[in-house]
C-alpha cells in the first residue's frame, strides 16, 4: 500500500504538483510574474521525467480548489485533492 496526503483544511495543507521540465518552466514563469515562493517542504515524485510536490500550509479563509492545469505541468492539490507521499513506490520507479 502507498501513502497519500489528502490536502485542504482537514490536513492543513495545499500542494503544488510540478510535472517534469514543462512544469518547471511554467513554475519559473509564475515566479517571475508573481514573486518567489516561500520556503517549504518538497517531495520528489516517481513520475517518469521527474516531478515534485511543494507542500504549503493551508491559508485561512475560503476554500482553495483542486485545480489541474493552472499552468502547463502545474496543478494545485487542495480541497478534494491528494498527493502520494514517501515511502510510496511509483510504477515508473518500482
Secondary structure as GFF3:
##gff-version 3
##sequence-region A 1 94
A	DSSP	beta_strand	3	6	.	.	.	ID=ss1
A	DSSP	beta_strand	13	19	.	.	.	ID=ss2
A	DSSP	alpha_helix	20	34	.	.	.	ID=ss3
A	DSSP	beta_strand	41	44	.	.	.	ID=ss4
A	DSSP	beta_strand	51	57	.	.	.	ID=ss5
A	DSSP	beta_strand	67	71	.	.	.	ID=ss6
A	DSSP	beta_strand	74	77	.	.	.	ID=ss7
A	DSSP	beta_strand	82	85	.	.	.	ID=ss8
###
